[in-house]
Amino acid sequence: MNIPTFPRLSALLAVILTFLPLAGFAAGGAEEGAWWDKAWTGRKSLEVKPADAGRPAGAATVLVRLHEGNFPFTSLKEDGSDLRVLADDHKTELPFHLERYDALMNEAFLWLRLPEIKEGADPTKVWLYFGNAAAENAGNSKETYPDPAVLVYHFAERGAPPRDYSSKENTATTAPTPTEGALIGAGAILFGTNGMEIPAGESLNWEAGAQVTIMAWVKPSASAKDAVLFRREEGGSSFVLGVSDGVAYVEVKDASGTTRSSGGEPIGEGAWKHLAAVAGAGKIDVLVDGKPYATLAKGMPALAGPSLIGATAETGGGFAGELDEFQIHAAPLDTPLIRFLAASQSGTPESQTLVAVGADEGGGGGGHNETLEHIMLFGDIANNMMFDGWVAIGICIIMMIVGGIVAVRKMLYLNSIQKGTEAFMKQWAHISTDLTALDHLDEESVKSMGGKANPRLLRHIRRSPLYHLYHIGCKEIGYRIKEKDGHAGLSTRSMQAIRTSLDSGLVREGHHMNSGLIFLTISIAGGPYIGLLGTVVGVMITFAIISKSGEVEVASIAPGIASALLATVFGLLVAIPALFIYSYLSSRIKDLLSSMQIFIDEFIAKMAEIYPPASERDDLLAKDLPQDAAPAATTAKSPAPRPAAEATA
């Protein structure tokens, strides 16, 4: 499908859209410290912390569960082959392998061989590096499970015999029934009549009293008597690990007879449990979830023949349930290590505490940043933008620029008058008690507030709308008073006229403060509609082109629809900030207008008190003078003849 594009405009838009995240990314950068290889563009930290499970001394192979909540799958190759694991020195590569990597479901199981852990040491920190399209797969299960591991089954083969992930290659000869919903990815299902045969091998030979560890995750589906999970027998000797009526046990048969462990609470049904049998010097311990469960006071018999997981159709009596992660080690693993492994593999909140995945980091190599990648997609969308979309976006950008200029200028203006108002109110507090301190017939006296404000302070005060109202009020008083001493006061009609002048000044100041806000209201109301218009027209054109070309694949529809929706995005980017800014500015202007109205009321009240009408003044003087002197006093204070113009007013 051929859609007309505008490469110059799309390139400009891509630059605009990516500039801000690029600046933030450059400022943030990667964590201080060495970067292993600049060909890898991203990394994450892994921290193995102490927990209730304890911390084993020595090396250990742990499971790291990766999912979309803690790992950027989109930053790796589809098969995860560019993943690398480095020690905290950012130099030493650590052995690992992926049991599963599903970029579609955003799920992976990473088996990692930790470096030497010293007992009581600080948390062990390692690094996952990724983001190199040219890298080859470096996973190596044989190095992940070095000696003493002699057999490791993940059951990830799905219908094929389990593969041995250790270096001993003890692959089974029969395939189990697979299941996808096991504890760790895929697993095996045993029905009590099926199993997997493990052929004999030199690495699996056990001498009498051999030190061996056998571990597995089990999920019993039924409680049965003498259900065998693992059996090995040769001649008259045998070893059995199983579950009888819900109780895990080990059983040893040799020349002296058959002995079975006893004790322990039933492990239950329908829940995953970690079983381990550890054969040491003269005893075999049974552990459940890494905790001591039972002990058999007998050593391992000498065995060199094949082994069986579960049962055969002929023998029956096998374990019924699900099985995952079966391992054999030619050494007695200590209890803290087994408990640590069980806890780290369990998938419980405790496992997340033991192996904590850190945040993404980028910039040490190619500058990987997941947020940046998402923003960069807008540049790809812009490449498919049609002319109508660019018209809508152009109008939105103009509205955005105009609205931004208005908002910045209005904020600066309101800040300046706020400072001027604060300075004015300090001076007003000194003269409001006696307005006669002002010479209302002297313009300079009014401007300088009775000479109390110096020129520098006046530059701030003159920005205040309260000062403008004060100036109007003083002028109106000056028009009506021709003498500072001996005047007749102000009549009620004069006071009403002065209030009218002040109210007019209030309206003019309100108009001045609200000027320009119309551009913000236009942005709020018009931005989304303009963007929507561009989207609708773009979708119409896209479908018209599709109908002509006959291409109905998602790949032919998606670019046009995405580019059309970009116009709506710009419309919202215009309206949403304008709405917030308009609400903020309107609130501040409303507060200022309220303070101006309060000032007018206060000014009129002070004026009425200091310049009362003649009748009120004569009454006050009559009360203050003796009775026989009242007429004379009244006569003495009679108002002087007023000019015709003032009388008319």
GULO-817156 format. One record per residue: residue in three letters; z, x, y of N, C-alpha, C in turn. Coordinates in pm, whole numbers, plus 50000, padded with zeros to 5 digits. Atoms other than C-alpha are relative to their C-alpha. Layout:
N
alaZXYZXYZXY/...
***
This chain:
649
met500005008649880500005000050000500005008950123/asn500114991949879498935014850333500664992750116/ile499285005749887501395007350611499875009650117/pro500164990949884500675021550960501335005850041/thr498774993249960503235046951064499765008050127/phe500064992549875504025067051375500835012649982/pro499244988050038505005102551272500815005950114/arg499244994049889506035114351619501254992150030/leu498835008449974508295084751681501015000949887/ser499074999350113509765086551331500725013449998/ala499344986949994510435123551371501085000250107/leu499015000749893512175117051703501214991949957/leu498885008450046514255089251548500845007549897/ala499254992450100515195111551256500905010450066/val499174990249928516405138151500501194993350064/ile498895007149934518465112551693501054995849899/leu499065005250100519995097851379500785010949931/thr499334989350073520895131351227500735009850089/phe499384990149912522085150151535501524999449993/leu498545001449997525595135951540500665004749871/pro499364994950121526425141051171499795014949981/leu500204985550012524875175651185501015007650084/ala499024993349915527135184751475501374999649939/gly498695001150063530195171451295500105008949878/phe499984991650119529185189650979500175014750037/ala499904986149957528735222351165501405003350048/ala498644997749951532125218151328500985000949886/gly499065000350111533825210150998499855012249912/gly500274988850086532115235850781500714998949867/ala499324999650129533485245650442501365006250015/glu498674994249998536945255950356499905015150013/glu500034985549982537705291250462500165006749865/gly499924992950126537205315450180498605003249952/ala501284995550052534465331249975499244988549938/trp500895009450068531515311149855499285007749892/trp500494992650115530375321049510498535003950013/asp501434997449993526605317649549499414989850096/lys500535009049897524775303449850498874991249949/ala501015008950058522145288249620500624986749959/trp499275012450032524805262349530500554994350130/thr499735005649867525295238749821501314992350011/gly498755007649993528505220449729500995004849896/arg498974996450097531775224849549501184990450012/lys498765007750004534995207149453501065008549933/ser498904992850062538375220449362500644991649890/leu499205006250106540305212649044501345007249997/glu498674994149999544025217949034500804994549883/val499165003850112546085217648715501445002050042/lys498664999749944549605208748821501064998249892/pro498925002750094552965208948647500314985149997/ala499635014250012554065174948519501024998849888/asp499035002250107556385159248268499515005549867/ala500574994950124553985170847997500275014949984/gly499754985850010554975206548076498745008050022/arg501154991149980552735236248134500035010549890/pro500004990050107551725257047834499675013850053/ala500364986349967551575294547858498735003749926/gly501244995950062548265311147782498844991650045/ala501205007349966544765296747790500004986349935/ala500075013550054543925260247727498674993950038/thr501235007449975540845238347700500374985850037/val499595013149950541285207047910498774991350024/leu501055009749970539255175747966500114995950147/val500075004749862538155166848320499084987850001/arg500785012449992537025130848366499414999050142/leu500685001349871534445127748643499384986150009/his500575013349977533405094448791499604999150147/glu500525001349865531905080849112501105000550106/gly498914999349904535345079849274500455014150033/asn499534986449973535905117349249498915010749990/phe501054989950018532505133849201498684994850055/pro501285004149940529155133049390498845001949903/phe501044998650101526715126649104498625001450063/thr501324999249936523805122749348499695014050051/ser500224986549947524255158849456499605009849890/leu500354991450111523525172949109498654995949942/lys501195003550075520455173848890500334988549905/glu499795011950081519975143648667500795002949873/asp499284996550123521335161948362501255008350027/gly498814992249967524105180448550499915014649964/ser500154986150046522675213948446500305010250109/asp499684990449894523415229548786501505001250024/leu498554999149987527175225948736500495013749954/arg499364987450036529215258048732501494998850030/val498565000049982532965264348705500455014250030/leu499554986949955534555293448891501525000350011/ala498574998149979538075307248895500295000150149/asp499625001049860540025306849219499575012250081/asp500514988449926538675341349307498544998350041/his501405003049969535185325549339499065011049949/lys500834989550059533815353549123499864998249849/thr499985000750146534785347048762499534986349952/glu500485012650058532725320648580500834996649877/leu499185004650111534765300048336499124992349901/pro500815007150100533325286548007500304985150002/phe499865014650000532715249147990498824994149925/his501155007550047530455222947839500224985350029/leu499965014349971529625186647906499824992249871/glu500165008950115530285162247625499044988650036/arg500875010849955528555135647831499785001550150/tyr500305000349857526795134448170499004988850022/asp500825011949977525435100648278499904997750150/ala500185001549854524035101148633499764985650039/leu500235014149969523125064348607501314992350008/met498715006850003526625052348517501075007650078/asn499044991749925528285080148722501255002849918/glu498894996750090530405092548435499695013049929/ala500184987350069530905126748282501345004449942/phe498824994250063533335144048045499775015049990/leu500134985549990533765180748121501155006649925/trp498994992150072535565203547874500005014050059/leu499884987749922536845234148055501075009049940/arg499044990050048538505265647932500695006150121/leu499244994749886541245273548183500315014849980/pro499574986150011542125309548261501445000949953/glu498644997750048545385324548146501014993450093/ile498965006749923548315303248257501345006649967/lys498714993850020551595320748307501094989650018/glu498935009949997554705300648239500775000950131/gly499275000449874556395289548561499175003550121/ala500854996049887553405299348777499624987850084/asp500465010749914551935279049062498854992549933/pro501125007350057549285252448990498745008649991/thr501234992550020546065266848851498854992950068/lys501095005949923543075261249077498685006249958/val501354995650032539425263248975499044992050087/trp500995006149910536185253049150498774995949922/leu501265004850054533205232049047498925001950106/tyr501124997949910529985243849211498804992049950/phe501155008450037526855221949218499014999950116/gly500995001349894523705214549415498995011250002/asn501054989850006521035238949295498924994949905/ala501055006150081517815222949174499325009949908/ala500674989950083516595255849026500895005449889/ala499064994450098519655262248808499724994749860/glu500115003750141519575261348429501384996649944/asn498745004050063522215246948199500785012349954/ala499164988650038525095271448156501164996049910/gly498925004550088527345250347932499985007349867/asn499894992650126528605268847624501274995649929/ser498825005250070530895250447384500685010649914/lys499404989850085531405280747162500995008750077/glu499054992549919533035299447447501114991050054/thr498965009349955534895268147555501114999049896/tyr499005000750108536625267547214499985013149921/pro499934987550077537265303647110501074999149892/asp498924999750099539585313746828501324996650068/pro499975003350144541795299346690499334986949963/ala500675012550035539665267546707498945002849895/val500984998250107537655264546384499184987349976/leu500775012450014536465228346407500354990750116/val499825009449889535965204946705498894989649992/tyr500955011050004534295170846671500244990950121/his499935009749891533525149546979499454986349957/phe500645012350050531615123146775499024994350103/ala500965004349898528955121947048498574999549947/glu501354998950056526015123946807499334986449976/arg500555013750011525565085746765499084998549878/gly500765002450123524495080946406499695012549921/ala500224987550072524225117646308501355005849959/pro498724993650038526885138746131500625007250120/pro499354993649885529465151746379499705015050006/arg500304985849978528535185346525501295007350034/asp498844991649970531105213346541499745007450131/tyr500144993749869531535224446902500715013550008/ser499404986750000533525255146804498945010249959/ser500954989550036531905288146722499825001549849/lys500024998250146532405283346344498954991449931/glu501105008250050529685257046295500364992749870/asn499575007950116531625235546049499584985450021/thr500535013349978529365205346093500164991549875/ala499825009050114530055174945872498664996949935/thr501235003050075527545163645611499684985249997/thr500245014449997527935126045653500274994750140/ala499885005749866527625104345960500914987849997/pro499155011949993530255078746063499304988650072/thr500485011049917529715044946224500415002950144/pro499644996149862529525052846598500534988250082/thr499555009849900531225034646885499925006550136/glu500144994949864530585038547256501294998750080/gly498805002749920533965026247372501235007249953/ala498844992550045536225053347235500805005250120/leu499154995049893538885071247436499255009450092/ile500754990249922536565099147547498524998549964/gly501405002350030532995086647551499814993449865/ala500295005650132531585080247205501085004249901/gly499044997050106533735079746890499484995049867/ala500365004450135533735069946523500904988549958/ile499245011150056534835038446342500135002049850/leu499714999250143536475040246000500504986449952/phe499675013350051536805009145784500915000549878/gly499154998650118539055022845510499225003249875/thr500854996950116536105027845275498895009850034/asn501034990449960533975052445469500675012150065/gly499454987949941534465087445601498945010550022/met500894988749973532965121245681500475012049918/glu499664988450083532855150645445499755012850078/ile500094987049934533495185445584499825010449890/pro500224990350107531965212645365500965011850012/ala499144988250000533985242945266499365011050083/gly500484988849921533695273545485501055010750009/glu499054988849996535255307445522501054998050108/ser499055001849890536865298345854501034989249969/leu499095010950035538505268145686500865003349878/asn499184996350115540085286945396501465001350041/trp498574999449972543855282545384500705007049884/glu499144993750100546135305945202501314992449993/ala498705006450012549525294645080500875003850120/gly499194997649881551785290745382499185002250126/ala500894997949884548795291145621500544992550122/gln499605006149872549455283545985498784992750058/val501145008549965547215254746085500484988850092/thr499745011849917547045227246350498824990349985/ile501025010550013545155194546290500354989250102/met499745009849894544805170446584498884989750004/ala501005010549985543025137346645500584988650082/trp499635012649934543085106246862499644988649907/val500245011250092543435074746650500404987050068/lys499705013549953543445037646724499974990749879/pro499985008150123544585018546413499604985550030/ser500395014149986542994984346368500734991149902/ala499255007750099545114973746071501085008849941/ser498894992850062548364983345905499844999349849/ala500194999450146547884994845545500905010849942/lys499154990250067549885014545293499165011949958/asp500624987450040548935050945240498555001150049/ala501344998849942545925049845472499755014550038/val500254985749983544465084845461499065002350119/leu500854996049888543115099745782499265012949968/phe500614987250035542445135245657500575004349865/arg499574995750134542555147745298499255012849963/arg500614987950056541955181645143500735003349870/glu499384997350130542515188944778499125009549919/glu500684990350087541625215644529500905002949882/gly499184998150119542845218544172501164990250001/gly498815008449999546375205444161500704999750134/ser499374999749868547095210944530499224991050097/ser500665008449900546385188344825500854999350127/phe499325002749874547215181045186499424987050055/val500425013049949547085146245341500704997350132/leu499475005249874547535133745698499564985550009/gly500375014149998547685096045722501024991450070/val499125010049940549365064345838500304989649894/ser499595009650103551345042445598500874989350065/asp499285011149937552435008245723500365003150146/gly499804996949860552075020946079500765012750028/val499214987849982554125052746023499135012149964/ala500794987950025552335086246055500775009249904/tyr499344991350098553025110745772499075011449960/val500744989450068551935143245607500545001049858/glu499624999150142551965148445233499415012749940/val500434987550063551755181145036500264999049850/lys499884999650146551125184344665499705014149952/asp500224986750058551515217344480500635000249861/ala499484998850137552885230444154501394994049986/ser498635005250007556385218644243500054984950012/gly500025014449989555265182444298499444995550135/thr500515006149878554375159044580501154996950094/thr498965002249899556425157844899499374993750123/arg500515007049882555955134445194501074999850109/ser499065001049888557495134345541500474985650013/ser499445013449983559665104545634500534998650142/gly499455002549867561005088245945498914997550101/gly500935002849891559425078746274499734985250014/glu500295014049972558725045646440498514997349979/pro501425003350015555445027346368499255002550130/ile500784996749880552725038646606499254987850054/gly500595012349951551385003146635498504999349977/glu501425002550018547874988746633499364997150136/gly500765003449880545184985546898500255008950119/ala499744990749891546365015047108499725014249953/trp500334986150034545225051147120501265008449992/lys498894990850020547695076546982499455013749960/his500394986350033547425114146958500885004949885/leu499284995050117548385126746610499735014849983/ala500144985650026549005163246530500915004049886/ala499224994050108550145181446219499965015050018/val499914985749972551355216946282500715006749883/ala499434992950115551885238845974500415013950044/gly499484986949963554115268746043500625006849881/ala499334992550106556405290845846500944990749923/gly499145007850088557755269345562500214985750042/lys499845014049960557395235545737498724995050066/ile501125006549932554885210845874500594989350090/asp499495009749902555705191446192498914989850032/val500895010749956554165158246287500364996550144/leu499795003449859553745150846658499154987850036/val500725011649949552725118046821500045000650152/asp500134998549855551455120547180500725012450051/gly499404987449961552755156147187501505000749985/lys498545000250015556325146347098500365000849852/pro499604998950141558145155446774500214986249938/tyr499975013150065557835126946525500655000849862/ala499444998250135558615139246173499775014449957/thr500124986350051559015171745975500044999949848/leu500014998050144558145181445618500395014449972/ala499484986450026560125211345493499235006549886/lys500844993750100557245226345301498805006150069/gly501134993549938554465250345382498684994649949/met501345004450037550725244945358499605006549868/pro500464994050125549305249845005498695007550020/ala501264992649994546355272744937498864990549967/leu501135009050016543135252844982498745006550057/ala501274994249955539505263745013498824990949975/gly501105009150031537445233644907499614991550119/pro500415008949892535755206545116501134990650043/ser499015009249945537695181945327499344986550024/leu500505013449979537365144845394500794993250111/ile499395008249896538025124845708499804985549959/gly500105013750047538815089245599499974999549849/ala500065001850145537785079245247498544998349958/thr501325003250053534795072845024500024985949944/ala500085013650054533555040044889500634999249862/glu499435000050134534735050244543501525000450004/thr498544998349999538265060844636500694989250081/gly499355009749913539045036744919501325005550051/gly498684995849954542495037645076499965008650125/gly500104991849881541255053945393500534993050124/phe499535005149872542295049345754499004989950055/ala500855010149939540955018245929500294999650150/gly499844999949855540395020646303499005009450065/glu500894991149927538735042346566500575014150002/leu499634985850004538765080146574499245007450108/asp500664992049896538015104846852500675013650007/glu499534986449971538375141946923500835005849885/phe499344994150117539195156446580499865015250008/gln500014985449987540165193546589500885006349893/ile499194991650090541415220246349500075013950062/his499764986649948542915252946470500705008449894/ala499414991050099543755282746252501215007150058/ala498774994649941547105287546428500914988250031/pro499085010949965550235267246493500144998950152/leu499895001849856549805254746851501414995250034/asp498635003749968553135251747026500064985950059/thr499815013949958554565218047123499634997650145/pro500415002449861554175221847504498494999350018/leu501455000249988550465229547459499434987049945/ile500515012550058549865199747231500324988250091/arg499635010949909551755177047468499135000350125/phe500864998549883549735190647760498594994849970/leu501335004450036546435185047578499944984949982/ala499985014550022547405149847473500074992650133/ala499865006849870548445140447826498745001350083/ser501194997949917545365155547992498804992249949/gln501135007350057543005137347754500214984949997/ser499635013950023544785103647757499304990250093/gly500595009149904543055089148063501004991450075/thr498945007349931546385076148194500225006150139/pro499674993949870547725081848548500605014049987/glu499444986650019549575111848405498905010449989/ser501104990350011546245128348319499415003250136/gln500504997449864545135124448682500965008950077/thr499024991049936548355141548789499865014149948/leu500134986750059547815170248549498765007350050/val501264993949956544195176548646499514992050119/ala500355007049876543615166549010498695005450054/val501304996249945540095166549153500084999350151/gly499914999249855539865177449516498814993550070/ala501065006049918537545166949799498735008549995/asp501284992849994533875176049836500035010050114/glu500194990049895533035207150032498555004149999/gly501374995549989529685218550160499865009550116/gly500274991449887528155243250399500065014749967/gly499994985950035528905275850224498675004549947/gly501314996850051525535274050059498944993550084/gly501085006849929522765250550157500484989350094/gly499505009749905525045228250362500064985949947/his499945013550057525545198850126501094991850067/asn499025009449948527245169150277499514986149962/glu500455012950051527105134950110499754990250114/thr500215008849886527515116250438498715003450072/leu501234995749935524755136950590498774995349924/glu501135004450079522465128150302499704985250023/his500205014349975523025091050359499374997950138/ile500575001549865522305094750732498545004450002/met501374995050001519185114750658499024989849941/leu500885010350055517835084950464499354991750110/phe500585007749891517285067850798498705006550049/gly501244993449963514665094050875498864996249907/asp501025004350095512815084850556499584985550026/ile500335014049970513055048050645499124999150124/ala500785000549876511705055050992498555004049979/asn501394995950024508595070950843499104988249965/asn500775011950035507515036250724500064989350108/met499865009849893508265019051055498634996250057/met501255005149943505434997151187500164998050150/phe500015000649854504454991451550500984989750054/asp499105010449951506374959051593501455004349991/gly498634995050013509504975551465500345010050108/trp499754990249895509125004051711500164993350137/val499835007349874508734979151997501424994650010/ala498635005450000512004961951900501035011150017/ile499054988849991513794995251854499955006150140/gly500104994549865512425007852187500764991650102/ile499255008749908513804977452371501505001649978/cys498574998250030517144981752193500525013250056/ile499564987049947517305018352292500144999350152/ile499895001649854516595009252657501274992450036/met498785007749975519354983052646501245008549975/met498864991450032521665008452486500265010050111/ile499854990149893520995034252757500544993550127/val499555006949878521375009453044501454995649985/gly498625004250022524534994852893500975011650002/gly499134988349999525965029552840500255005150141/ile499844995549860525315039353203500934990750075/val499135009749932526905007153329501455001749955/ala498634998850052529925011853102500695012450055/val499394987649950530525047953209500334998850148/arg499765001349855530135040453580501144990250029/lys498955009949976532355009853557501385005449963/met498704994150039535095028753373500485010050105/leu499624990549896535035056653631500454992750126/tyr499645007849881535145030753910501384993749985/leu498695006350021538085011953759501125010249998/asn498974989550000539965044453700500325004650142/ser499774995449863539475054654062500804989850080/ile499245009949923540695021554206501414998249944/gln498655000650055543625022153966500885010650064/lys499234989449935544745055454110500244996750147/gly499835003749860544125043154464501034989050018/thr499025010949992546165011554396501425005249984/glu498664994350019549105031754268500475007250126/ala499634993049877549035053354582500284990150113/phe499805009949895548715022854809501344992949985/met498765007450020551645004654651501235008250039/lys498874991749957553915034354719500164999450153/gln499915001049854553045032755091500374985950044/trp499715013949966553174994955098501494996949986/ala498585002350020556744995954973500815003950124/his499274995549880557755013755299499784990650119/ile500305008049881556054990555550500084985049977/ser500005014450027556224956755373501264993250052/thr498775006149950559804951355495499934996850149/asp500125002349855558684952455862498575002750043/leu501394998349961555064946255944499845003350147/thr500104996649858555874950956314499955015150022/ala500144985449988555944988256240498555003950022/leu501414997649978552174985456250499594994950137/asp500585004649875550364983156580498694993249964/his501165007250048547934955956483498845000350097/leu501084998749904545974961756802499405013950001/asp500474986150009545474998556713499375002149861/glu500704998650127542825004256445500525011849919/glu499524988250070544115038856357501384997649939/ser498675003150054547665025956311499894991849872/val500205008350119546395000056064499465008449885/lys500614992050106544225024855872500985009849937/ser499064990050051546995050855841501314993949956/met498805007150042549565024255753501205004350081/gly498924996449909551655031456058500205014950014/gly499914985549989550925068656048500725006649885/lys499254994350112552725073255715499105006249894/ala500934994750100549595081555511499165011050062/asn500804988949949547985115455564498544998349955/pro501435001750033544175119455544499685002049852/arg500274997650143544255133355190500414988149915/leu499545011650075546285104155063499134987850029/leu500835011349963544095079755252498694999549921/arg501234999850078541035091155054500184992649867/his499725007350124542695077454740500284985350029/ile499585013749971544155046554905498804991350034/arg501145007949958540815035255051499164994749884/arg500725004950117539455030754696500634987349943/ser499275011250057542035003854625499554986950063/pro500315013249942540994967154667501204994050073/leu498825004949928544584960054774500015005250143/tyr500094994449865544054983155071498974992350083/his501005007749928540924963755160500564986550044/leu499385012749963542884931155155501035002150111/tyr499014996749898545674947355357499315001950137/his500734997449877543124958455615499494986950060/ile500465013049951541674923255640501164992450063/gly498855007249949545154908455685500495005450132/cys499544994049875546134933055956499044996850115/lys500965003649896542914926356148500194985650046/glu499815014049965543514889056133501264998150084/ile498795000749918547044893856267499735005250141/gly500324994149870545704916056548499194990850089/tyr500775009449921543244889156656500894989750069/arg499175011149953546094864856709501245004550078/ile498834995049928548774887056864499515009650108/lys500444991649890548134901657207501115008950051/glu498884991649958551594916257265500865003249878/lys499114996350110553794935157028501374994150020/asp498725006249968556914922557209499734987450082/gly500075012249922557304887857341498904990749958/his501055009250041554524871257141500624987349946/ala499515013250039554794835357035500034997949850/gly500035001750145554474842056658498664994449955/leu501235005250058551834827456430500234985749957/ser499885014050038551254790656384499634998249854/thr500345003250139550864773956047498505000349981/arg501454999750010547164769756118499485014349994/ser500434985950002546834807056188500275006349864/met499694994450133548564815955863499014995149895/gln500995005250094546204793055672498655007050019/ala501264993049974543244809655841500045014249944/ile499884986350054544564844255747499924999749848/arg500075001050146545054833255384498564997649955/thr501405002550035541484820155380499205012950006/ser500714987149989540224854055499500355009249883/leu499594991650113542264871755232499404995249869/asp500615005350122541004848454959498515003349995/ser501414996249996537454855355073499835014749961/gly500054985950038538154892655045500245001849851/leu499754999350145539534886954695498734996749922/val501245003850070536314869554589498975011250010/arg500974989149985534174897554732500365012049914/glu499584988850086536234923954555499744996849853/gly500295003950138535934904254230498545001349967/his501444998650023532164902754267499625014749986/his500324985850006532074940154327500455006149868/met499504994450125534194947854024499214995049880/asn500765005750111532134924953799498525003350006/ser501424996949988528804937653923499575009749888/gly500534991550107526704953253645500394995549862/leu499595004350133528574936453360498974990749936/ile501035008750055525624912953323499135007549900/phe500814992250094523774941453149500685000949864/leu499294999850127526504943052886499904986549930/thr500125013250062526374905452829498594997949945/ile501375000950053522594907752790499895007849870/ser500034992050123523074935252532500694992749886/ile499245007150104525654914552344499194988449945/ala500715012050043523544883252336498585002949951/gly501414997850030520034897652324499715010549895/gly500274989250095520374929052110499744995249858/pro500245004650139520774911551771498724991849986/tyr501205008250010517974887051848498735008550006/ile501184991149994515544914451945499845007449868/gly500074993350129516444933851632499544990749889/leu500405009650102516094902551419498524996650011/leu501425002849981512714895251573499155011249940/gly500744988850058511524930151481500044999949848/thr499885000550146512834925651126499114989149942/val500795011250052511214891651075498515003350006/val501424996649988507844903551207499625011049900/gly500274989350095508084935250995499914995049857/val500055005650135508844915350680498734991849980/met501245007950009505964891750752498795009149978/ile501144990850014503534920750793500035006749863/thr499884993550132504874937650478499474990949890/phe500465009250103504294906650267498504997050014/ala501435002049982500884901550423499205011449940/ile500684988350058499894936950325500084999649848/ile499845000750146501284931749974499044989849941/ser500905010450052499294899649932498545004749998/lys501374994949999496094917850026499785010949895/ser500154988950094496724948549812500274995849856/gly499675004450135498114929349514501085008249933/glu498934991850057500874955249462501344993050021/val498735007249992504174938549381501155008349943/glu498934991650051506184967949252501065002050108/val498894997549907509554975449405499675011750091/ala500334988249919508225008949523499074996650115/ser500915003749893505584991149731500644990550101/ile499345009549911507934965049878501155006450076/ala498754994949942511124984549942499825007750130/pro500094992549873509885008950212499754991150121/gly500285008849887508464981250431501194991550037/ile498825008249973511544959250394501095008450065/ala498964991349944513894988450464499705003550145/ser500354996549862511984998650776500124988050092/ala499855012049918511954962650898501474997450031/leu498565002349978515714959850855500595010050099/leu499494990249906516154990951065500044994550143/ala499995006049867515294970151373501274991850021/thr498745007649990518244947051301501195009350015/val498924990249986520484977251259500125004650144/phe499954995649861519534989251606500494988950091/gly499515011149920520114954651748501524998849992/leu498545000650014523644954751608500665012150064/leu499444988149934524214990351730500044998350151/val499955003149857523434977152078501124990250030/ala499105011149968525564945652059501465003249972/ile498604998150039528714957251882500755008850100/pro499284992249897529684985852119500084992850134/ala499995007249872528684964452419501074989350001/leu498975010450008530994936652297501395005750022/phe498674993849986533994959652267500215005050144/ile499874994649864533314976652601500154988850102/tyr499915011249907532774943552781501394993649995/ser498665005950012536044929552645501055008850068/tyr499054990849939537914960652756499914999750153/leu500175000049855536414961153106500434986650061/ser499615013249947536894923553156501514998650006/ser498545000849999540544926753062500595007950116/arg499504991949889541104954653314499714993350135/ile500355006749874539254935553590500894987850021/lys499125011749989541294904353516501395004050047/asp498694995149957544514924253553499995003850148/leu500084996049860543344938553884499924987950092/leu500105012049918542394904354020501344992750008/ser498675006349999545804890853920500935007350096/ser499154992349909547534919154104499594997850146/met500455002749864545384911954412500504986450048/gln499505013149961546364875254410501505000550030/ile498574998349974550024885154385500225006850135/phe499864993049872549544908954679499744990550117/ile500285009649892548004881054892501204991050024/asp498825008649984550964858354824501155007650067/glu498924991949942553384886354909499725003050148/phe500374997049861551464895455227500244987950089/ile499815012149921551484859355353501484997050018/ala498565002549990555184856055275500665009450100/lys499454990449905556034887855467499574996550143/met500525003349868553844877055758500724987750056/ala499315012149953555464842655777501445003050039/glu498614996649970558904858755777500115007850130/ile499894991149884558194884456047499374993950125/tyr500645006549888555894863456268500114984749986/pro499855014550016557354828156253499394992750120/pro500515007849887555924800156471501034999350112/ala499115000249883557414795456824501164990449981/ser498935009950018559394764356730501115005449911/glu498974994350089561144782256443500745011250069/arg499344988949931561854812356662500994994750104/asp499085005649902563414790856941501254994649933/asp498835005350071565664773856686500925011349957/leu499184988750043566814807356555500765006050118/leu499334994449883567554820156906501114990950050/ala498985009549954569474788356998501265001049916/lys498834998750086571754793256701500775012850029/asp499354987149979572464829456789500705001050136/leu499444998849866573264823957168501114989650023/pro499015010249965576274805857329499324987450049/gln500595013049967575774768857407499464999650142/asp500425000649861575604773457786498845009450031/ala501084990449975573134802357753498734996549927/ala501175003350082570774785257512498774996750080/pro501235003149924568414770257774499405012150065/ala500554987949934568144802857962499305008949901/ala500614991450101567504821557644498664994449957/thr501265006350041564904796557545498935002350103/thr500984997849894563274799757881499515014250003/ala500384985749995563384837457868499005003449891/lys500874996550113561644837457533498804990749988/ser501155009050005559024811957623498735008249981/pro501224992250027555654822857500499155001650123/ala500934997649891553254837657744498774991649980/pro501235008050015550124817657818499025007349910/arg500944994150096547594823557542498584998250050/pro501405001549959543934829657608499384988049933/ala500645012150052541614800757550499465002049861/ala500564997550134540004817057250501054998949893/glu498925000350100543354821457072500514985949985/ala499515013750009544474786457162499084991649915/thr500955007450083541334772857013500165002949854/ala499784996250139541964792756697501214993349943/
***
